[in-house]
């Protein structure tokens, strides 16, 4: 029986997930596989490499650097998130990612992306973070404010467009029991989005436009599936009990810390129940 971990994205809401994951590291919680979407993938890889505190540390240190995430970056490069700074300068030099620990980990890691030509999700297995960094970048490349990423013949964008919470996909991959970390509050229902801009911006990719138009239905279906699997005891959910008061491009460091702290707190509250569900001994 394999136990998996699915991590929803949500731009800066993902710092909640970072708080949860750091408690998992502190408590020695291990998973056979991790499937991260967008920000979930970015924080999830540091979990697999065992680097507790790394996500919060570099977010607080570099969030307000114009090369990290800014409209300055968008105007100068066409991408709101700085490609060189975020995916090379930080992990390779400024706050080194432990590439060797990631490779040696026995946890399988997947980054979910959206194929703009097919409109479908791609679940890309990452075995070497340095050589496959473009797949990670694609998973977190938000539509409208990011360039399409070319990776191994595929044109990719944010995984949350096609499959924000890939529980069913992970079940198909053989993960019988799944822990899900959501960044939307209990009771959240996704509403239809205005896709007029999508029809203009992505007119060459009609399947992707259709995916964006249907995104709310897919998301809400995933929530229904999760509720049913949770009822059956096959899924364990950690999520905020109220809406996270943080913007998609939040730059207030106090707010970032507060949302991270909420993730830590919720993970601690749920830890005994999680360990019972995973049949793990108390530390």
C-alpha positions as CSV (number, residue, x, y, z in Angstrom):
1,X,0.0,0.0,0.0
2,X,1.4,3.4,-1.1
3,X,0.7,6.6,0.7
4,X,0.9,9.8,-1.3
5,X,0.8,13.6,-0.7
6,X,-1.1,16.0,-2.9
7,X,-0.3,19.7,-2.7
8,X,-2.7,22.3,-4.1
9,X,-1.2,25.5,-5.5
10,X,-2.6,29.0,-5.2
11,X,0.4,31.4,-5.7
12,X,1.2,33.1,-2.4
13,X,-1.4,30.9,-0.6
14,X,1.1,28.2,-1.0
15,X,3.1,29.5,2.0
16,X,0.4,27.9,4.1
17,X,1.5,24.6,2.6
18,X,5.1,25.4,3.5
19,X,4.1,25.7,7.1
20,X,2.3,22.3,7.0
21,X,5.3,20.6,5.3
22,X,7.8,21.9,7.8
23,X,5.7,20.3,10.6
24,X,5.8,17.1,8.6
25,X,9.6,17.3,8.5
26,X,9.8,18.1,12.2
27,X,7.6,15.0,13.0
28,X,9.3,12.7,10.5
29,X,6.3,12.1,8.3
30,X,7.2,10.3,5.2
31,X,5.4,9.7,1.9
32,X,6.0,7.2,-0.9
33,X,5.1,10.0,-3.4
34,X,4.4,13.7,-3.6
35,X,2.4,15.4,-6.4
36,X,2.6,19.2,-6.3
37,X,0.7,21.7,-8.4
38,X,2.2,25.1,-9.0
39,X,3.2,26.6,-5.6
40,X,2.5,23.2,-4.2
41,X,5.3,21.8,-6.3
42,X,7.7,24.6,-5.4
43,X,7.3,24.0,-1.7
44,X,7.0,20.2,-2.0
45,X,10.4,19.8,-3.5
46,X,12.0,21.3,-0.4
47,X,10.0,18.9,1.6
48,X,11.5,16.0,-0.4
49,X,15.0,17.3,0.0
50,X,14.4,17.6,3.7
51,X,15.1,21.4,4.0
52,X,12.9,22.5,6.8
53,X,12.3,26.3,6.8
54,X,13.7,26.9,3.4
55,X,10.5,28.1,1.7
56,X,9.7,30.7,4.4
57,X,13.3,31.8,4.6
58,X,13.8,32.7,0.9
59,X,10.3,34.1,0.6
60,X,10.9,36.5,3.4
61,X,14.4,37.4,2.2
62,X,13.7,37.9,-1.5
63,X,10.0,38.5,-1.9
64,X,10.4,42.2,-2.3
65,X,13.3,42.0,-4.8
66,X,11.9,43.1,-8.1
67,X,13.5,40.1,-9.8
68,X,11.5,37.7,-7.7
69,X,7.9,38.4,-8.5
70,X,6.8,41.9,-9.7
71,X,5.1,43.9,-12.4
72,X,8.6,45.3,-13.1
73,X,9.7,41.8,-14.0
74,X,6.5,41.3,-16.2
75,X,7.1,44.6,-18.0
76,X,10.8,43.8,-18.6
77,X,10.7,40.1,-19.3
78,X,7.0,39.2,-20.1
79,X,6.9,37.1,-16.9
80,X,5.8,38.2,-13.5
81,X,8.1,35.7,-11.8
82,X,11.7,36.2,-12.6
83,X,13.0,33.1,-14.4
84,X,16.7,33.5,-13.8
85,X,16.4,34.8,-10.2
86,X,13.8,32.3,-8.9
87,X,14.8,29.1,-10.7
88,X,18.5,29.5,-10.9
89,X,20.0,32.3,-8.8
90,X,18.2,31.3,-5.6
91,X,18.3,27.5,-5.7
92,X,21.8,27.3,-7.2
93,X,23.5,30.1,-5.2
94,X,21.6,32.4,-2.9
95,X,19.7,29.8,-0.9
96,X,21.0,26.4,-2.2
97,X,18.5,23.7,-2.9
98,X,19.9,20.3,-1.8
99,X,19.9,18.6,-5.2
100,X,21.8,15.6,-4.0
101,X,19.3,14.9,-1.1
102,X,16.4,15.2,-3.5
103,X,18.0,12.6,-5.9
104,X,18.7,10.2,-3.0
105,X,15.2,10.5,-1.6
106,X,13.0,7.4,-2.0
107,X,10.0,9.6,-2.4
108,X,8.7,9.9,-5.9
109,X,8.0,13.5,-6.9
110,X,5.6,14.7,-9.6
111,X,5.0,18.3,-10.8
112,X,1.6,18.8,-12.4
113,X,1.5,21.0,-15.5
114,X,-1.1,21.9,-18.1
115,X,-0.5,21.1,-21.8
116,X,-1.8,24.1,-23.7
117,X,-2.1,22.2,-26.9
118,X,-4.3,19.4,-25.5
119,X,-5.7,21.3,-22.5
120,X,-5.0,18.2,-20.4
121,X,-2.8,17.8,-17.3
122,X,0.7,16.3,-17.5
123,X,2.0,14.7,-14.4
124,X,5.8,14.9,-14.8
125,X,8.0,12.8,-12.7
126,X,11.0,14.8,-11.4
127,X,14.1,12.8,-10.6
128,X,16.7,15.5,-11.0
129,X,15.6,19.0,-10.0
130,X,18.5,20.8,-11.7
131,X,18.1,19.3,-15.1
132,X,14.2,19.3,-15.0
133,X,13.8,22.8,-13.5
134,X,11.8,23.9,-16.5
135,X,9.1,21.4,-15.7
136,X,8.9,22.9,-12.2
137,X,8.8,26.4,-13.7
138,X,6.0,25.3,-16.1
139,X,3.9,24.0,-13.2
140,X,4.0,27.4,-11.6
141,X,3.7,29.5,-14.7
142,X,0.4,31.3,-14.2
143,X,-1.5,32.1,-17.4
144,X,-1.6,35.6,-18.7
145,X,1.5,36.7,-16.7
146,X,3.9,34.0,-17.8
147,X,5.3,32.7,-21.1
148,X,4.5,29.2,-22.3
149,X,7.3,26.8,-21.3
150,X,8.6,24.4,-23.8
151,X,9.6,21.2,-22.2
152,X,10.4,17.9,-24.0
153,X,8.2,18.8,-27.0
154,X,5.3,20.0,-24.9
155,X,4.0,23.5,-24.4
156,X,3.1,23.9,-20.7
157,X,1.6,26.3,-18.2
158,X,0.3,26.2,-14.6
159,X,-0.9,22.8,-13.6
160,X,-3.8,24.3,-11.7
161,X,-5.5,25.1,-14.9
162,X,-6.2,21.5,-15.8
163,X,-6.0,19.7,-12.4
164,X,-5.6,21.8,-9.3
165,X,-5.9,18.8,-6.9
166,X,-4.7,15.7,-8.6
167,X,-6.1,13.1,-6.2
168,X,-7.7,11.0,-8.9
169,X,-4.6,11.0,-10.9
170,X,-2.5,9.9,-8.0
171,X,-5.0,7.1,-7.2
172,X,-4.6,5.9,-10.8
173,X,-0.8,5.9,-10.2
174,X,-1.3,3.4,-7.4
175,X,-1.4,5.6,-4.4
176,X,-4.0,4.0,-2.2
177,X,-4.1,6.5,0.6
178,X,-3.5,10.2,0.1
179,X,-2.9,13.1,2.3
180,X,-4.2,16.3,0.7
181,X,-3.1,19.8,1.7
182,X,-5.5,22.4,0.4
183,X,-5.0,26.2,0.4
184,X,-8.7,27.0,0.0
185,X,-10.8,27.1,3.2
186,X,-13.4,24.5,4.3
187,X,-16.6,25.0,2.3
188,X,-15.0,26.8,-0.6
189,X,-16.8,26.4,-4.0
190,X,-15.0,27.7,-7.1
191,X,-17.1,30.0,-9.3
192,X,-16.8,30.4,-13.1
193,X,-14.1,32.8,-14.3
194,X,-14.3,35.4,-16.9
195,X,-12.4,33.9,-19.8
196,X,-12.8,36.6,-22.4
197,X,-9.1,37.4,-22.1
198,X,-8.2,33.7,-22.5
199,X,-10.1,33.6,-25.8
200,X,-8.0,36.5,-27.0
201,X,-4.6,35.6,-25.5
202,X,-4.8,31.8,-26.2
203,X,-6.8,31.8,-29.4
204,X,-4.2,29.5,-31.0
205,X,-4.9,26.9,-28.3
206,X,-8.7,26.3,-28.2
207,X,-8.4,23.2,-26.0
208,X,-6.6,25.3,-23.4
209,X,-9.3,27.9,-23.6
210,X,-11.9,25.2,-23.0
211,X,-9.9,24.0,-20.0
212,X,-9.9,27.5,-18.5
213,X,-13.7,27.8,-19.1
214,X,-14.3,24.5,-17.4
215,X,-11.8,24.9,-14.6
216,X,-14.4,25.6,-11.9
217,X,-16.3,22.4,-12.7
218,X,-13.2,20.3,-12.6
219,X,-12.1,21.9,-9.3
220,X,-15.5,21.4,-7.6
221,X,-15.6,17.8,-8.9
222,X,-12.2,17.2,-7.2
223,X,-13.6,18.6,-3.9
224,X,-16.6,16.2,-4.2
225,X,-14.2,13.2,-4.9
226,X,-12.0,14.2,-1.9
227,X,-15.0,14.4,0.4
228,X,-16.2,10.9,-0.6
229,X,-12.7,9.4,-0.3
230,X,-12.3,11.1,3.0
231,X,-15.5,9.5,4.2
232,X,-14.1,6.1,3.1
233,X,-10.9,6.7,5.0
234,X,-8.8,6.8,1.9
235,X,-7.9,10.5,2.1
236,X,-6.8,12.8,4.9
237,X,-7.2,16.5,4.4
238,X,-5.5,19.5,6.0
239,X,-6.8,22.9,5.0
240,X,-7.5,26.3,6.6
241,X,-10.8,26.7,8.4
242,X,-11.1,30.3,7.1
243,X,-10.1,32.1,3.9
244,X,-6.4,32.9,3.8
245,X,-6.1,36.7,3.9
246,X,-3.2,36.9,1.4
247,X,-3.1,38.1,-2.2
248,X,-1.8,36.2,-5.1
249,X,1.3,38.5,-5.2
250,X,1.5,39.4,-1.5
251,X,4.6,41.3,-0.5
252,X,3.7,42.1,3.1
253,X,6.2,40.0,5.0
254,X,4.0,40.0,8.2
255,X,1.1,38.6,6.2
256,X,3.3,35.9,4.7
257,X,4.6,34.9,8.2
258,X,1.0,34.8,9.5
259,X,-0.2,32.5,6.8
260,X,2.8,30.2,7.2
261,X,2.1,30.1,11.0
262,X,-1.5,29.1,10.2
263,X,-0.2,26.1,8.2
264,X,2.1,25.2,11.1
265,X,-0.7,25.5,13.6
266,X,-3.2,23.5,11.6
267,X,-0.6,20.7,11.0
268,X,0.1,20.5,14.7
269,X,-3.7,20.4,15.5
270,X,-4.2,17.5,13.0
271,X,-1.0,15.7,13.8
272,X,-2.3,13.1,16.2
273,X,-5.2,12.3,13.9
274,X,-2.8,12.1,10.9
275,X,-0.5,9.7,12.7
276,X,-3.4,7.5,13.7
277,X,-4.6,7.5,10.1
278,X,-1.1,6.6,8.9
279,X,-0.6,4.1,11.7
280,X,2.5,5.9,13.0
281,X,3.7,6.0,16.5
282,X,3.7,9.2,18.5
283,X,7.0,11.0,18.7
